[in-house]
Amino acid sequence: MMMSHLPKRYVIVLLMFVCTCICYVERVGFSIAYTKAADAADVNQSTKGLILSTFFYGYAVSQVPGGWVAQCIGGRRVLFLSFVFWSLITALVPLDPLQVKTLVVARLFVGVAQGFIFPSIHTVLAQWVPPHERSRSVSLTTSGMYLGAAAGMLFLPSLVKFKGPESVFLAEATLGALWALIWFKLSSEPPRRDSLKAAGPGFGDSLLPVSEIKENKGRLQKMKLENGVGSVHVPKIPWKGIILSLPVWAIVINNFTFHYALYVLMNWLPTYFEQGLQLSLQEMGSSKMLPYLNMFIFSNIGGVVADYCITKKILSVTKTRKFLNTFGFIIAAASLMVLPSLRTSTGAVVCSSVSLGFLALGRAGFAVNHLDVAPRYAGIVMGFSNTAGTLAGVIGVGLTGRILEAAKIEHLGLSTPESWRTVFFVPAYLCIFSALIFLLFSTGEKIFN
């Protein structure tokens, strides 16, 4: 297999890229399949908003536990178990838009299972990837989300048309199961164990930087023999310091805003195209995937630019993170404000592509910052941060349904710009506010040892 010739950390990063890609194929796929089935069953917008947002309730409650479990038993095991669990649920639960309780429970458990994934990814990245590769590794890994969303938007409407909405669930479950098998075969325990060996005579090589190896020397001194087996005590997690840290809160707030905008667009763009602009997703062809393809491109551009600025000492880590985060979020805010006034398919696709693309560019600011401020506890910090991002999905997706239902009553339809203006202006204002918070309080320095 070709990946067997790559350095192990590259294999891990590539597999996690595919992991996030499949996760977002699943999310976009559910939105497309459920929207089609719900519209055929004449389900109202508020109920659609409830079903679409239920995933995020489960996703929210499992973020911090996911980071803690990954810290304790390893991200490798957690990723495997999470994929097996959500794939089984997706395969076994039928898509019936009138069975609201069944769908709510199913989506809740899929959310719980996927909530363990991103904290585990950050735990693995912190252990495998050296600092000078972190920006592009995180950007590549997370850009899989957008490529998955783009692929879902491109291929799944046709699958729904020819095979029915239920076929999307089976396709997603198959992808999830295949990834779990490949991950189980090709992944391995992180190099932290090897780095412990590198800290003393007779031990192996390490992928971690010298500074972290020296820290591990101190940890080795805490090793003791219990029943003839050596064990290393995991450092006490600084819960209070993490919770009270302003730089951590800057990450949390920006994660909330990023995901508010992303989830609103991801879950409601199909409705906006079909009912707001009277366009058929099937007839739009490949143009409907461009917003997410743009996210994939700009996310990786942001990662490469960030690592270049840092390694060439053009900007400090702190200034690099602040510049990319601010630039990305401000451009995204402007595009979101323009979006509801554009009434053609080309204008809407271009504007939503610019919005999502520059949001993705901003991830080279706040998203990589988890690894800057707390490399040892990246999974924990990511758990807090992604909890906020998930709550954004709960609030944003559900609130959008209620906004549109009210607009539908007031304007007797969803085809007017006024029906959608509030939907897009709320995330725009949040982007401006979050960019200011990140400018004021973020740092690129390590604050938790």
C-alpha positions, 0 to 999 in steps of 0.5 A, a space after each residue: 500500500 502506497 501509504 506504507 512508504 510515508 513517514 508515520 505521522 504523514 499517514 496519520 494526518 492523511 487518515 484523519 483528513 479522510 476521517 473528517 471528510 467522511 464525517 461531513 459527508 454524513 452531516 451534509 448527506 443527512 441534511 440533503 436526504 432529510 430535507 427531501 423526505 421532509 418536504 415530500 411529507 410536508 414537514 414544517 420548517 420548525 420541525 425540520 430545524 428541530 431534527 437538523 439541530 438534534 445532532 448538535 445536542 449529542 455532539 455538545 455533551 460529548 466534546 469535553 468527555 471526548 477530550 478527557 477519554 482521548 487523554 486517558 486511553 488514546 485518541 487512536 482507540 477513541 476514533 475507531 470506536 466512534 466511527 463504528 458506533 455512528 456507522 451502525 446507527 446510521 445503517 440501522 435507523 430508517 429515514 421516516 420524517 414522520 417518526 420524529 422521536 425515532 429520528 431525534 434519538 438516532 441523531 442524538 446518538 450520532 452526535 454523541 459518537 461524532 463528538 468524540 472525534 475532533 478532541 481525539 484528532 487534536 490529541 493525536 496531532 499534538 502527540 504526532 506532529 512537531 510544532 513547525 508542521 502543526 498549522 498545515 497539519 491541522 489545516 489539512 486535517 480539518 479541510 477534510 470537512 469541507 471536501 466532504 461537504 463539497 463531495 456530499 453536495 455534488 453527488 448525494 442529490 443524484 443518489 437521492 433522486 435515483 435511489 431514494 433518501 434512504 440510500 444516503 444513509 447506507 452509503 454513509 455507513 459503508 464509508 464509516 465502516 471502511 474508514 474504521 477498518 483502515 484506521 485499525 490496520 494502519 494507525 499505531 500508538 502515538 510517538 509519546 511513548 517513543 519520546 519517553 524512550 528517547 529521554 534515557 539511555 537505550 531508548 528509541 528515537 522520537 518525533 517530538 521536539 527537544 523541549 518536549 523530550 526534556 519535559 518527558 525526562 521529568 515525567 520519567 522520574 515519576 515512573 514507578 513499578 507496580 506489580 512489576 510493570 512500569 507506569 507513567 503518571 499522567 500530569 494533573 489537568 489544570 482544569 481551573 486554569 483552562 476555564 479561566 484563561 482569556 486566550 482559551 476563551 478567545 479560541 472558544 468564542 471564535 470557534 462558536 462563531 465559525 461553527 454558527 456560520 458554517 452550520 447555518 449555511 451547511 444545513 440551510 443552503 439547500 433550503 435557500 437554493 431551492 425555496 429562497 432562489 427557486 433553484 433545483 439542487 439537481 439542476 445546479 450541477 457542480 456549482 452547489 459544491 463550490 462553497 465547500 470546495 472553496 473552504 477546502 482550498 482556503 483552509 490549506 492556504 491558511 495553514 501553509 501561509 501560517 507555517 511559512 510566516 512562522 518558520 521564516 520569522 516574518 511574523 511571530 506565532 501570536 501575530 500570525 494567528 491574529 492576522 489570519 483570524 481577523 482577515 478571514 472573519 472580516 471578509 466573511 462577515 462582509 460577504 454574509 451581509 451581501 448574500 441575501 441581496 444576490 438573487 441569481 444562482 451565480 451571485 449566491 454561489 460566489 458570495 457563499 463561497 467567499 464567506 465560507 472560504 475566508 472563514 476557513 482561512 481564519 481557522 489558521 488563527 483560532 483552530 491551530 491556537 489550541 496546540 499553541 497554548 496547550 500542546 499537552 492538553 490540546 484535546 481538553 481545550 479542543 473539547 471546551 472549544 468544540 462544545 461552544 462550536 456545537 452549541 452554535 449548531 444547536 442555537 443557529 440551526 434551530 433559531 434559523 428554522 424559527 426565523 424562517 417559519 416566522 418569515 414564511 408567515 409574514 411574507 407568505 413565502 421564503 422567496 424574498 430577500 427579507 426572509 433571509 436577511 436576519 439569517 445571514 446578518 446574525 453570523 456576520 455580526 458574530 464574525 466581527 465581534 469574535 475577530 475583535 475578541 481574538 485580537 485583544 486576548 489571544 496569544 501564540 505562546 504556550 501557557 499550560 506546561 
